[in-house]
Amino acid sequence: MAQRREKAVLLLNRRGFANFLMCRECGCVPECPHCSTALTYHERTHSLMCHSCGRSWPVRAFPDPSTRCPNCGSRYLAAFGVGTQRVEDELRMLLPDDVEVIRMDADATRTKGAHQRLLERFDAAECAVLVGTQMIAKGLDFPDVTLVGVINADTMLKLPDFRAAERTYDLLEQVSGRAGRGDRTGEVIVQTYWATHPAIRAVVHHERDTFLVPELDERSDAGYPPFGRLANVVVWGKNASAVSDASARMAAYVREEVEGRPGWEVLGPADCAKARVKDNVRRHVMVKAPVDADLGDVLSSCAARLGGGMGINMALDIDAYDMA
């Protein structure tokens, strides 16, 4: 690429320098005290950031002498995993100085007009690599991009969501389309530990049915969309016991309401994938229903029975797309 003076796009759906810091002595992984998520390490600012609530804390990773584990005080608090900032730094070391490396993620595009300025830099460069998260996967039309790379394509496959495979397939198909849009042939390289997964094989072989057929069979067996309707009832609040009680009562009311109706199923309550955000405890109830069911009316009437008060919030996501 560098010898031919062409351009490349490199996708990694994880911003930051590393996924997390972990103490090599006691195994402690610093987590946000307000959210149930591990903190992401940002090398440029020497900080740990929560990507749920946006809070950050200054810290330096090993071998900096000021490094200290918050649990045992060890100096061996090391960075694990890879983020876009780290990929950018590695590319700068590996590639010749005349190859411009441009990073585009939520951190690099915070200021007004930053997104457009970065794309203009990439367009104007003679030879460049654009490194970014999923925001670079769609809508980019640069004829001189001849190489697309995807780092750790399995990241989204392991999310606790029945649409995880669909989203992975969609993202890989979209970013693959950034290569070879001009006269020169494009190449796509996908790094994966799960090369046999239908979503990965479908992208590699350009055969949509490789993914679509087994995915539709699984959803049909489980009653997931498009073979049924799905609602996600999310309950949250500061008081954990109150949230637990409200979610349990909501699930009981829905079960009572739909008892004996074919095609209905109530799952939960259970902790959300993000069980705590901004000091709010989050639990949810998932409700499956037939395609022609009056899902919204049933859940609204059950929510009305539950009432309000006690600092409890509830959201009824009918035909839910996101299970977080």
Secondary structure, DSSP 4 states (H G I P E B T S, - for coil): -TTTT-EEEEE-S--SSBSEEEETTT----B-SSSSSBPEEETTTTEEE-TTT--EEE---TTSTT---TTT--S-EEEES--HHHHHHHHHHHS-TTSEEEEESTTTT-STTHHHHHHHHHHH-SSEEEEESGGGSSS---TTEEEEEES-TTGGGGSSSTTHHHHHHHHHHHHHTTSS-SSSPPEEEE--S-TTSHHHHHHHHT-HHHHHHHHHHHHHHHT-TTSSEEEEEEEEES-HHHHHHHHHHHHHHHHHHHTT-TT-EEEEEEEEEEEEETTEEEEEEEEEE-TT--HHHHHHHHHHHH---TT-EEEEEET-S---
